[in-house]
């Protein structure tokens, strides 16, 4: 299964948007919805961006990038939080 990551990137950090990834993005949002194919995954990411007003608040030096990746890969790279 695939999940969409919405990356908020600064062109000051990564002038070429292709170089923006989870490690150098200003903010990363993982979509809770999972998809079986890349097209649906990408559409979920686009729908999220369309539903919020973030585009109106972005500066001229900021861009949004949607990346679809396997949920297992994302889960493995996130730190585990334990609640006591």
Order of alpha helices (4+ residues) and beta strands (2+ residues): beta-beta-alpha-alpha-beta-alpha
